[in-house]
Amino acid sequence: MKPYEDMQLPDLQTSYSLSGEQIAHYRENGHTIVRGVAAKEEIVPYREVIRQCVLADAKPMEPLEKRSTYGKAFIQVANLWERSEAARKFAFARRFAKIAADLMGVDGVRMYHDQALFKEPGGGHTPWHQDQVLWPIDTGKTITMWMPIVDIPAEMGSMTFASGSHKLGYAVDLLISDESHRTLKELIAAKGFPAVTYGAMAAGDATFHDGWTMHNAPANPTGDAREVMTVIYVADGARVAEEIRTRSQALDLAGCIPGAGPGDLIQSPLNPLLYSRSSPGQ
C-alpha cells in the first residue's frame, strides 16, 4: 500500500455534531444525509488506500455485458481493514462510529464489516433490497454509512431510499436480484413509501441508512467509476439471531461473526467496539 501505508494519514477521531433534526429525520425515515463528514483533504489520501485495496483484492470479472444484474451493479471488496492498517484507520474512525451511535440512539457500536463498492463506468443499477436480510442479527439497531470517496455528480447518481420502509422490518427473503427489485418495488408502491434520493454528493459526504430500509441505486452512465466506501455498524450488546433463516445468513455468520452461534453476543475478533459513550478512549 505504498506510499500511504507508511505515512501519517489524517486523523478521523474528532467528533461531528449532528443536529436534532438530522437525528429525528433518520429515525422517522430510516435514512439521512450528513454533509462534510470528512473534508476533501482528509479523503484524498484514504481514497488511494481504498483504491489500492480494491485493485489488489477484487476478483476477476467478466465483461459487463456477460454478467448478471447483481454482477453489473458493482465491484465489491469486504473487510479492507483486515488487509491494510491504513484502511483500518478509515474503517475504525471514531468520528464515523459516533455518528452511527447518535443516529441509532445507542451507547456504542461495533464493526459488522466494511465494504468498498465501485460502480464501473457503464455499470448497471443496484436492485431494490434490504441489507439486513443477509445478516444473522437479532436487533433493529444496525446502520450503514455509505461514503463516496470521489465527487458524485447527479447524473452518476447516489442511492434512493424508500422512506419509512425500515418500520416493516423483515419483508422478504430475497437476495439482491431482479426478483428483489420487482417484488420490493411493488411493495413500496403498495405501502406508499416515498422514494428519496439525495442526488449529487461530494467526496466525504455520507448517507446513513437502517439495515431494514429498502434502497436501490441507478446505473452509472458516465465514463468515471462511482467509488464508495461503506462501514456497517451494529449496536454494542446485540446478539446473533436465534433462528438462522437462510444459507446466506449462515455464511455471513461464519464470515462476519466467526465462532459465534445463535443467541451469542456479537463480539468476535471481527466485531471490535468502535465507539462507546461509557468507555474512555472509545
N, C-alpha and C positions, 0 to 999 in steps of 0.2 A: 504493500500500500504506500509506496514512496510517491511523493515526498511527505505526504501528510501524516503518515503513521508515526514519524519521529519528531514532528514539530508540535508546538503548543497550539492547540485548537481553541477557538473561542469558548469561553465559559458559558454554560447554559443552565447554571444553578440558581440565578436570581429569579425572583418571583414576578409573575404577571398578574395584575389585579383585574379581575372580572367585575363587571357591573352587575347589580341585582337584576337588571333587565335581561342581560345575557343568560344568567343562570335560570331565570324564570322561563325564558324562551326555550332553552334546551329542555327543561323538564316537561313543558307543555307539548312541544312539537317533536322531541326525540332527536333534535339536531340543532346546531347553531354554527356560526362562523365567528372566528376570532382573528381579527386582522393584526398583522405585525407581531405574531408570537415570537418570531425570530427576525432579526434585521438582515438586510441583504448581505452586509459584510460578515455576518455570522454564518449564513447559509452557504456562501461560495466555497469555502474550504470543505465543508461537510458534503457538499454535492460531489466533489471529486472523490471523496472517500466512498460514498454510496455507489457512485457510477463504477468505480473500480471493483467493488464487491460484486455488483451485478454482472459486469463483463467477465469476471473470473469464475463465477459460480452458476450463471444461468445455463440451463440445459439447452443443447442444440435443438432448434425448432425448424419445422418445415416452412416453406414459403407461406405467406398469409393465406393465399387462395386455397391451400390444401388443408388448412386447419379447421377444427370445429369452431362453433360460435365462441365457446369458452377460450379456446386456444388463440383466437384472434383478438381477445379482449386486452391482454397484457402479457408482458414478461414478468414473472414474479420470483423473488428470491426471499426466503424467510430467515429469520434469526441471524441477521447480519452481525448482531452484537457478539455472537459466538465466534465469528470469523475474524473480527478486526477490533482492536482496542479503540481505535478512532471511531468506528461505527458504534461501539458500545457507549462512548461518551454522548453521542447523539440520542441513542435509544433510551438511555438511562437518565436523561436530563430531568432534573428536579423541577424545572420550570414547566415542562410539558405535563409531568405527572401531577403536579399540584393543580393545574387547570382541570385535569380529568377528575381529580378528587372533589374539587369545588363544584363542578357541574353536576356530579352524581350525588353530592352531599354525603360523602363517606369520610371516615377518619384517615384512611390510607388506601393506596393502590399497589398492586403487584403487576409485574410483567406477565402477560399471557404469551404474546410473541410480537416481534416486529416483522415488517414485510415491505420490501421495495416493490412497487408496481409501476412498470414502464409501459405506457401505451405507445406502440411504434407509430411512425408516420403511416397513415392509411389503416391503422388498427381499427378493429370493429368495436361495436357497442358492448358494454357490460350489461347483461340482462338484469332485470329486477330480481332481487334476492334479499334474504335476511342472513346476516353473518352468523348469528348465534345458533342457527340450525345445525351448524357444523361442530359446535362446541359442547362438550360434556360438562356444563357448568350449572350448578343449582342456585342461580341468583339472577335477578334482573339488573344487577349493577355491573354491567360491562360497557365499555366505551372505546371507540376507535378514533384516534387522531389521524387525519388524512392531510398531509402537508406537502404541497408541491415544492420541489427544490429548484424549479425554473418558473419563470413567469408563465401563466396560462392565459392566453387571450380568450375572448368569448367564443371564437369560432372553434377553438380546441376543446373547450368545454370542461367544466368541473361536474361533480356529481349532482344528481337530482334525488330529492328525498320525498317520501310520502309522509307529510306532516301528521303526527298523531298515531301513525301505524304501530309504533312501539307499544302502545297500550293493549294491543291484541295479544302480545306475547307470541308463543309458538304458533305459527299459522299453518304451514305446510312442510312436509318432509321432502323438500326438493333442493338439489344442488343447483349451482349457477348454470343455467341452461336455457334453451329455447322454451322448454316446458315451464320453468320457473318464471320466465319473462311473461309468457302468455297467462299463466294462472294468477300471478300476483297483479298483473295489470288489470285483469278483470275484477279481482278482489278490491283493489284500490278504487276503481271506478264505482263498484257496488257500495262501498263504505263511504264514498265521498271524501276521501283523503286528498287534500290539495297537494299537487306536485310542485316542489320548490327547488330552484337551483340558485346558487349564489354567483353564477356567471364567471367573469374573469377574476383570477386570483393572482396575487404577487407571490414570488418565492418567499416562504416564511409565514404567509397566511396559513390558517388551518381551519378545516371543518372538524367538528366532533359529532359523532352520532352514536346513539344507543345500539346495543347489539341486536335488538329486535326491530329497529327501524328499517323499513323496506326502502331500498335505494337502487339506482342504476346510474350508468354514465354513458354519454354519447360516444359515437365513433370519433376518431381523430382524422379529420380531412386535411390537416396541414402537413407540411414537409418536415416538421420537428417532432421529436418524441415528447410525450407528456410524462415527465419524470416526477414520481411521487414517492414519498416515504411515509409509511404508516406505523403506528405503535398501538397495540391493543392492550388495554388495561382491564384488570378485574379487581373488584373491591377486596381489600385485605379481610381475611376471615371467611371468604367464600369457600364453598366445598364442591367437590365433584358430585355430579348428579347421581342419585341413587339408581336411576334407570339409564343405561346407555342404549339409546334408541336405534342407532344406525351404525353401519360399518365405518362411515366417515367419522362419527363421534368416537368410535373405538380407536381409530387411527390417530385422531387428534389427542386423545387421552395418552396414548403411548408416546406420541411425539412431543407434546407440549407440557404434559404433567407426568413425566416418567416416574414409575414406581408407585403411583397413587391408584387407589381403587374407589369404587362408589362410596360416597359419604366422607371421604378423606378431605382434610383441608388442602387447599391449593397453595402449596408452599415448597414445591420441589426445587432443586438447584436451578431449574429453568424459569422459576417464578419468583425472583428476588423482590423484596419490598423496595419500591422506588420512591415512595413518599409516605410520611406519616406525621400527623399533627402532634402525636403524643411521644414520638421518639426523636430526641435531639440528633441533629445531623441528617435527618431524612427530609 
